[in-house]
Amino acid sequence: MYKLIAVEDGLTNVTQALHASGFKTTPLEGKALYNIQAVVVKGDGTNNLSPEWPLKLPVINASGRSAEEVVEVLRDRFS
């Protein structure tokens, strides 16, 4: 079964690396967040995670990491 990852806008390189590694992605917005297994954010200080969203899942900060490092972090979380 594939893992669906929500990715913040502006992380195209991370999205491409996730697709190449077999993950599915969705934008970090709207109702699609109810079916995701993790979130990847830029970590630039903006808070895109609304407090009313019932999220209890990994939030990966991509700041200072390569796209490949983000993929490895997610693989470790799901192994």
Buried (B, 14 or more C-beta within 10 A) or exposed (E): EEBBBBBBEEBEEBBEBBEEBEBEBBEBEEEEBEEBBBBBBBBEEEEEBEEEEEBEEBEBBBEEBEBEBBBBBBEEEEE
